[in-house]
Amino acid sequence: MKFCPKCGMMMVPVKKENSIILRCPKCGFETKEADKELSRVRREKEKVIVIEKKAQEIRTLPKARVECPRCGHTEAFYWIVQTRGADESSTQFFRCAKCGYTWREVS
């Protein structure tokens, strides 16, 4: 996110000829740094935290009574992650205490 050096408004990407530039909607200031900025944004992906198999051995996660879809065991470790927007519900991950199968439920 870039801000206009003249007036301080947020710059918006605009297609101009064969490239994308950043332009201030208030004063019209333009810069050619949009290609670098947009490629950086495209490379950044949202990361979802999943507990590794090695960390599972620590057994410090809370447990819940829920049936494993793979083996039918009725006890699983769980953790909650906000995988979508802050105004949407979180995602609850489960890992079977017996077979180690991991699944998720969106609440």
Buried (B, 14 or more C-beta within 10 A) or exposed (E): EBEBEEEEEEBEBEEEEEEBBBBBEEEEBBBEEBEEBEEEEEEEEEEEEEBEEEEBEEEEBEEEEBEBEEEEBEBBBBBEBEBEEEEEEEBBBBBBBEEBBBBBEEE
